[in-house]
Amino acid sequence: MLKKPQEILEAVRQGKIEYTKGLEIAKIDDFGIRQELLWEAIANNLSLAEIKKRVKGLKPSSENPIRTKLDSVYKQFKKSLKNIEKDPHQLQEAERLLVKIEEFLQKK
């Protein structure tokens, strides 16, 4: 914790914010943005979960956007599969799209 930004250390030492929240806010490199989130976390007594959510939204994603999209679509498809299976038209469309994906992958 001692190597974290000074404003985070001061807020923790003064009891304005818990150290777990301070550690999360310290992940933000930009001083101005970090300062703003620190102030907001203290003023609004943000939960650790809310701070984590905001930090994640502020940090550039290192994930491959195609992988992220694929994971999201896969989860949605699995969740909707029972309803898709009930509707012959939707089932046919889903099968058609899966065949297209398979064809695309076989081109490699």
N, C-alpha and C positions, 0 to 999 in steps of 0.2 A: 504493500500500500504506500510505502514511503516514496516510491519512484513515480507515483501518480501526480497529476497536475496539482499545483499549489492550491487553487480554489476548491478543488475536491477535498484535499486534506483538511483545509480550514473548516469547511462545512461539516465534515465528519467530526473533527476535534471539538467543534462548538455544539455538537449534538443536533445540528439542523437536519441532518440526513443520515440514514444508516449506512454503514460501510459497504454493504452489498449493493445498495443503490449507487453509491459513489463509484464503486468499481465498474459498474455497468456504464455509467455516464462517461467515465474516463476512457472508454473505448472510442469515443469520438475524437478525431484528430483536430478538427477545426475549432479553434479557441472560442470564436463567437457563438457558434452553434452549441458547443459544449456548455458555455456559460448560460445561454438561453435555456437549455434543457435543465440545467442544475437549478436555476432560479425557478423555473416552472414546477420542477419536482418538489422543491421546498414549499413554494407558495400554495400548491394544490395538493400537497401530500400524496403524490402519485405512488401507486403501488409498484413493486419491483416488476411485475408482469407488464404493466403499462410502460414503464421505462424501457424494458427490454424490447417491447414492440416498437417504440419510437426510435430506439437506437438502430434496430434492424432496418427500419424504414429509411434512416438517414445514411446508413453505410452502403456504399456501392456493392451490388451483389457480385460475388465471385463465381456464382454458379452459372452454368451454361443455360441461357434462356430456353433453348430447345428442350433440354432435359427437364427443366422446371415445368414447362408447358406439357410435356409428355406425362410426367408424374401426375399433374393435375387432371388431365383428360382421362388417364387410366383410372384414377380414383372415382371420377364422375361416372365413367362407363360402368365400372363394377357396381357402383351404388344404384345405377339405373337399370341394370341388366334384367332384373325380375319384371319390371314394367315393359321393357323392350320385348322380352320374350312373349308377353301377352298380346302384343299387337303384331300381326303378321307383316304389315307394311314396314314397321320400324325394324323388325327382325331382319327382313330382307335388305333394308337399307344398311343396317349395321354390318351384315355379312358382306355386302358389296364394298363397303368402305374398308373392311379388314382385308379383303382380297386385294384392293388397290395398295394398301400398305405393304402387304406381302410382296406384291409385284415390284414396288419401289425398292424394297430391301434386297430383292434378288438381282437387281440391276448392277449391284456392286461387283 
